[in-house]
Amino acid sequence: MNQPEIFRTCTARLCALALAAASCGALHAAATCNPRDFGAKGDGVAKDTAAIQKAIDVCAAKGGGTVHLTAGTYLSAPIVLKSNLTLDLDKGATLFGSPDPADYPAKTEFREPGLQSLVSATNAENVAITGEGVIDGNGAGWWKMARAVHDAGVMGNPHTRPRLVVFDHCKHVRIEGVTIQNSPMWQVVPYYSDDVIIRNVRVLAPAHSPNTDAIDPFSSSHVVIDHVLADVGDDDIAIKSGAINSPGGDLPSHDITITDCTFLHGHGLSIGSEIAGGAHDIVAERIHFDGTDNGIRVKANRDRGNDVSNIVFLDIEMKDVKNPLVISEYYPRIMPPAGGVQPAPVTRLTPHFHDIVLKNVTATGGAMAGAIVGLPESPVDNLVLKNVTLSGKTGLSIGYANVIGKNVKITAEKGDAILKMAGAKVMFK
């Protein structure tokens, strides 16, 4: 990545922060509505769905305001947020998803058959979730079903599960302070949304809960993810933009900043794999990984790719991460099959990864130092490593990739530190 591109990426990050900060002031508390005033019990037994939705609707009818959940456990089926509204959860307040699958209506979501999420907003503006409380998807029953189904986490699978918090075609969104946990599937999804702040949030699920991605910006723009702790069963963050074999019309995810986050269990910080709309101008800075399966991961395949470019990973620390660096156009594999692959025609869904910078990145305790592997018809281009230290039982594999490095240290317990395959162009200073 040349200097103007780096500056352009950093400028995009600052613009996103400024835009997000400006949007925070747009939310106002014209009215305060307490669902208990509409019959909510908060006892964890009675379903409080109707009372919570009534409070939302009354506040919205007054021009906006705050729906305030005081301490208690509010058992609920899906609720829908509206424009100019804040859902605020006190410390000790839990919005708890109904365990009854019949409470989650079928709907078309993300252009696929799905089920309505516990909390959602569609075509809304100036909407927020704040406070010190908890949104709990009560997902254990759904996980049991998913474990018995092949490819249950793949978009389009007929065995659908609800996500937990979805903002669909929304603007000026803020999630701050709360704990979001135990979703049946993906936990927080801004979908085709713009100006999104997710700050000082904990996103949790058991380590082996299937497909419980923490935060998945999907074809979204000007997204700020800051001071998030994610400890989940799948991707800690997965930036997406289009399904496998997408028919087209997907928009890219772009102008996304991820700062000062900690990732514990999970599959790391991913771009992809469903990236048919592409992704660009993304900065991840000051991220700490401890014990995740993967660290930095950019992933796609011939059936779900597009242009992925102008990406910066800066000041990243990884400890006991199994696969600290995976940049692969062979997902769900990391490496190409034995014997390699033949070039294929370039199509609309061919992934093209280029202009990616890793600077001040350290990883220890890995099973492998990493892999950077492109397709023969679409090599990874202009990948820059600066002040990068990676160690693992095996080294760094590079194939069909143009990699430039300065002050790069790769350590392997066995074999070569750098394993060059077909198409590798490596220049380290």
C-alpha positions in Angstrom: 0.0 0.0 0.0 1.5 3.3 -1.0 1.6 6.4 1.3 -1.5 8.2 -0.2 -3.5 5.0 0.3 -2.4 4.7 3.9 -3.3 8.3 4.6 -6.7 7.8 2.8 -7.5 4.8 5.0 -6.5 6.7 8.2 -8.5 9.7 7.1 -11.5 7.5 6.5 -11.1 6.2 10.1 -11.0 9.7 11.5 -14.0 10.7 9.4 -15.9 7.7 10.7 -15.1 8.6 14.3 -16.2 12.2 13.8 -19.4 11.2 12.1 -20.2 8.7 14.8 -19.5 11.2 17.6 -21.8 13.7 15.9 -24.6 11.2 15.7 -24.5 10.5 19.5 -25.9 14.0 20.1 -28.8 13.3 17.8 -30.5 10.9 20.2 -32.6 12.7 22.7 -34.9 11.7 25.5 -38.1 13.5 24.7 -40.0 11.0 26.7 -39.2 8.2 29.2 -41.4 5.1 29.1 -41.1 2.3 31.6 -42.5 -1.1 30.4 -43.7 -1.7 34.0 -46.2 1.1 33.5 -47.7 -1.0 30.7 -47.8 -4.2 32.6 -44.3 -5.7 32.5 -43.5 -7.9 35.5 -39.8 -8.3 35.1 -40.0 -11.6 37.0 -38.5 -13.9 34.4 -41.7 -15.9 34.2 -44.4 -13.8 32.6 -43.8 -12.8 29.0 -43.3 -9.0 28.9 -43.1 -8.7 25.1 -46.4 -6.8 24.7 -45.6 -4.3 27.5 -42.1 -3.6 26.2 -43.3 -3.1 22.7 -46.1 -0.8 23.9 -43.6 1.3 25.7 -41.5 1.5 22.5 -44.5 2.4 20.4 -45.7 5.1 22.9 -42.3 6.7 23.0 -42.0 6.6 19.2 -45.4 8.2 18.9 -44.3 11.1 21.1 -41.4 11.8 18.7 -38.8 9.6 20.4 -37.3 9.0 23.9 -36.1 6.4 26.2 -37.6 3.0 27.0 -36.1 2.3 30.4 -35.8 -1.3 31.8 -35.3 -1.2 35.5 -33.7 -4.1 37.4 -35.4 -7.5 36.7 -35.6 -10.2 34.2 -37.9 -9.5 31.2 -38.8 -12.6 29.4 -39.6 -11.6 25.8 -40.3 -12.7 22.3 -38.9 -10.3 19.6 -39.3 -6.6 20.0 -38.8 -3.9 17.3 -37.1 -0.5 18.0 -38.1 2.7 16.3 -36.4 5.9 15.2 -35.3 8.5 17.8 -35.4 5.9 20.5 -33.0 4.6 23.2 -33.5 1.2 24.9 -31.7 1.7 28.2 -31.1 -1.2 30.6 -30.3 -0.5 34.2 -27.7 -2.6 36.0 -29.5 -5.7 37.1 -31.9 -5.6 34.1 -31.9 -8.5 31.7 -33.9 -8.8 28.5 -34.2 -12.5 28.2 -35.1 -14.3 25.0 -38.1 -16.6 25.1 -37.1 -20.3 24.8 -40.1 -21.1 22.6 -39.2 -21.3 18.9 -42.8 -20.4 18.0 -42.2 -16.9 19.4 -39.8 -16.1 16.6 -41.7 -15.4 13.4 -40.4 -16.4 10.0 -39.1 -13.5 7.9 -36.9 -12.8 5.0 -33.7 -11.5 6.5 -30.5 -10.7 4.6 -32.3 -11.8 1.4 -32.6 -15.3 2.9 -35.3 -17.2 4.8 -34.8 -16.5 8.5 -36.4 -15.9 11.9 -37.0 -12.5 13.6 -34.2 -11.5 16.0 -34.9 -10.7 19.6 -34.1 -7.0 19.1 -34.3 -5.4 15.7 -34.8 -2.1 13.9 -35.5 -1.6 10.2 -35.2 1.6 8.3 -34.7 3.5 11.6 -32.6 6.5 12.4 -31.1 7.7 15.7 -31.6 4.5 17.6 -29.5 3.2 20.6 -29.1 0.5 23.1 -27.4 1.7 26.3 -26.9 1.0 30.0 -25.3 -1.6 32.2 -27.8 -4.4 31.8 -27.9 -7.5 29.7 -29.5 -8.8 26.5 -29.5 -12.6 26.7 -30.6 -14.6 23.7 -31.1 -17.8 25.8 -29.6 -19.7 22.9 -28.8 -23.1 24.4 -31.9 -24.9 22.9 -31.0 -23.5 19.5 -27.4 -24.6 19.8 -28.5 -28.1 20.4 -30.5 -28.1 17.2 -27.6 -26.6 15.3 -25.1 -29.2 16.4 -27.3 -31.9 14.8 -27.5 -30.1 11.4 -24.9 -30.1 8.7 -23.7 -26.5 7.8 -26.2 -25.0 10.2 -24.3 -21.7 10.2 -24.3 -21.3 6.4 -26.6 -18.6 5.0 -29.5 -20.2 3.3 -29.5 -23.3 5.4 -33.2 -24.3 5.9 -32.6 -24.9 9.6 -32.8 -21.3 10.6 -32.0 -19.6 13.9 -32.7 -16.1 15.1 -29.9 -13.6 15.5 -29.9 -11.5 18.6 -29.6 -7.8 17.7 -30.1 -6.7 14.1 -30.1 -3.2 12.6 -31.4 -3.5 9.1 -30.9 -0.4 6.8 -30.5 1.9 9.7 -28.6 5.2 10.3 -27.0 6.7 13.3 -26.9 3.6 15.6 -25.3 3.4 19.0 -24.8 0.4 21.3 -22.9 1.3 24.5 -22.3 -0.2 27.9 -24.4 -3.3 27.7 -23.6 -7.0 27.8 -25.0 -9.0 24.8 -24.8 -12.7 25.2 -25.9 -16.2 24.3 -27.5 -15.5 20.9 -28.9 -18.5 19.1 -26.7 -17.4 16.2 -24.9 -14.2 15.2 -25.1 -11.7 18.1 -24.9 -8.1 16.8 -25.4 -7.4 13.0 -25.5 -4.0 11.4 -26.9 -4.9 8.0 -26.7 -2.2 5.2 -26.5 0.4 8.0 -24.5 3.6 8.2 -22.9 5.4 11.1 -22.8 2.7 13.8 -21.0 3.0 17.1 -20.5 -0.1 19.3 -18.5 0.9 22.3 -17.7 -0.4 25.8 -19.7 -3.5 25.1 -19.2 -7.2 26.2 -20.4 -9.9 23.8 -20.3 -13.4 25.4 -21.2 -17.0 24.6 -19.7 -20.4 25.6 -16.6 -21.3 23.6 -18.3 -24.2 21.8 -21.6 -22.4 21.0 -22.1 -22.7 17.2 -22.0 -19.6 15.0 -22.2 -17.1 17.9 -20.2 -14.4 16.1 -19.9 -11.4 18.3 -20.2 -8.5 15.8 -20.8 -8.9 12.1 -21.0 -5.6 10.1 -22.7 -6.7 6.8 -22.5 -4.3 3.9 -22.3 -1.5 6.4 -20.3 1.7 6.5 -18.8 4.2 8.9 -18.7 1.6 11.7 -16.8 2.2 14.9 -16.2 -0.8 17.2 -14.3 0.4 20.3 -13.4 -1.2 23.6 -15.3 -4.3 23.0 -14.6 -7.6 24.9 -15.7 -10.6 22.9 -15.6 -14.1 24.3 -17.7 -16.3 21.9 -17.9 -19.5 20.0 -17.2 -18.2 16.5 -15.8 -15.0 14.9 -15.2 -12.2 17.4 -15.7 -9.9 14.5 -16.6 -10.9 10.9 -17.0 -8.2 8.3 -19.3 -9.5 5.6 -21.0 -8.2 2.4 -22.6 -10.9 0.4 -23.7 -14.6 0.6 -22.2 -17.6 -1.1 -23.1 -17.7 -4.8 -24.7 -14.3 -4.4 -26.8 -13.3 -7.4 -25.3 -9.8 -7.3 -26.2 -6.3 -6.1 -24.2 -6.6 -2.9 -22.7 -3.4 -1.4 -19.3 -3.4 0.2 -18.6 -2.9 3.9 -16.3 0.1 4.2 -14.9 2.7 6.5 -14.8 0.5 9.6 -12.5 1.1 12.6 -11.9 -1.4 15.3 -9.9 -0.1 18.3 -8.8 -1.2 21.8 -10.6 -4.5 21.8 -9.9 -7.8 23.6 -10.8 -11.1 22.1 -10.7 -14.3 24.2 -12.4 -17.5 22.9 -13.5 -17.2 19.3 -12.3 -17.4 15.8 -10.7 -14.0 15.7 -11.0 -10.8 13.6 -12.2 -11.8 10.2 -13.0 -10.1 6.9 -15.2 -12.7 5.1 -15.9 -15.3 4.2 -19.2 -14.1 2.8 -17.7 -11.0 1.1 -19.4 -11.0 -2.4 -19.8 -7.2 -2.1 -16.2 -6.6 -1.2 -14.7 -4.6 1.7 -12.4 -1.6 1.8 -10.9 1.1 4.1 -10.8 -0.9 7.3 -8.4 -0.2 10.3 -8.0 -2.5 13.3 -5.7 -1.0 15.9 -4.6 -2.0 19.4 -6.3 -5.4 19.5 -5.4 -8.1 22.0 -6.1 -11.7 21.3 -5.7 -14.3 24.0 -6.4 -18.0 23.3 -8.5 -17.5 20.2 -8.5 -20.1 17.4 -7.5 -17.5 14.9 -6.1 -14.0 15.0 -6.1 -11.8 11.8 -8.1 -13.6 9.1 -9.1 -12.5 5.6 -11.0 -15.3 3.9 -13.0 -16.1 0.9 -13.3 -18.5 -2.0 -14.2 -18.5 -5.7 -17.9 -18.6 -4.8 -18.1 -15.6 -2.4 -15.3 -13.1 -3.1 -14.8 -9.6 -4.4 -12.3 -6.7 -4.0 -10.9 -6.5 -0.5 -8.4 -3.6 -0.2 -7.0 -0.8 1.9 -6.9 -2.7 5.1 -4.6 -1.8 8.0 -3.8 -3.9 11.1 -1.8 -1.9 13.6 -0.4 -2.6 17.1 -1.8 -6.2 17.4 -0.8 -8.6 20.1 -1.7 -12.3 20.0 -1.0 -14.9 22.7 -1.6 -18.6 22.3 -3.6 -18.0 19.1 -3.6 -21.2 17.0 -3.5 -19.5 13.6 -2.4 -16.0 14.1 -2.4 -14.9 10.5 -4.6 -16.4 7.8 -5.1 -14.6 4.5 -6.6 -17.2 2.3 -8.7 -17.4 -0.8 -9.5 -21.1 -0.2 -12.0 -20.9 2.6 -13.1 -23.1 4.4 -9.6 -24.5 3.9 -6.6 -22.5 4.9 -4.2 -24.1 2.4 -4.8 -25.2 -1.2 -5.3 -28.9 -1.7 -2.2 -31.1 -2.1 -0.9 -30.8 -5.6 -2.2 -27.2 -5.9 -5.1 -25.9 -8.0 -5.4 -24.9 -11.7 -6.3 -21.3 -12.7 -9.9 -20.6 -13.2 -11.7 -17.9 -15.1 -12.0 -14.6 -13.2 -15.7 -14.0 -12.3 -17.7 -11.5 -10.4 -17.2 -13.7 -7.3 -13.4 -14.1 -7.6 -11.7 -12.7 -4.5 -9.0 -10.1 -5.0 -7.1 -9.2 -1.8 -4.7 -6.4 -2.1 -3.1 -3.4 -0.4 -3.1 -4.8 3.1 -0.7 -3.6 5.8 0.3 -5.3 9.1 2.4 -3.1 11.3 3.6 -3.8 14.9 2.1 -7.3 15.1 3.3 -9.9 17.5 2.1 -13.5 17.9 3.4 -16.2 20.2 2.4 -19.8 20.9 0.7 -20.6 17.6 0.4 -24.0 15.9 1.5 -22.2 12.7 3.1 -18.8 12.2 0.6 -18.1 9.4 -0.5 -18.5 5.8 -0.8 -16.0 3.0 -2.3 -17.9 0.0 -4.0 -16.5 -3.0 -5.6 -18.1 -6.1 -3.4 -18.6 -9.2 -5.8 -16.4 -11.2 -6.0 -13.8 -8.4 -2.9 -13.6 -6.2 -2.8 -11.6 -3.0 -1.1 -8.4 -4.0 0.9 -5.7 -2.2 0.7 -7.2 1.3 3.1 -5.2 3.5 4.5 -6.5 6.8 6.3 -4.0 9.1 7.7 -4.8 12.5 6.0 -8.2 12.5 7.0 -11.1 14.8 5.3 -14.5 14.3 6.1 -17.8 15.9 4.6 -21.3 15.7 5.3 -24.9 15.5 5.5 -24.5 11.7 6.4 -21.4 9.7 4.7 -18.9 7.5 3.4 -20.4 4.2 3.2 -18.1 1.2 1.7 -18.9 -2.2 0.4 -16.9 -5.1 1.1 -13.7 -3.1 3.3 -10.6 -3.4 4.6 -9.9 0.1 6.9 -7.1 1.1 8.4 -7.0 4.6 10.6 -4.9 6.8 11.8 -6.0 10.2 9.9 -9.3 9.9 10.9 -12.2 12.3 9.3 -15.6 11.7 10.2 -18.5 14.1 9.2 -22.1 13.5 9.9 -25.0 15.9 10.3 -27.3 13.0 11.0 -26.8 9.3 11.6 -23.6 7.5 10.5 -20.3 8.9 9.1 -19.3 5.5 7.6 -21.9 3.2 7.4 -20.6 -0.3 4.9 -22.3 -2.6 4.0 -21.7 -6.2 3.5 -18.1 -7.1 5.2 -16.7 -4.0 7.0 -13.4 -4.4 8.6 -12.4 -1.1 10.9 -9.5 -0.5 11.9 -8.9 3.1 14.4 -6.3 4.2 
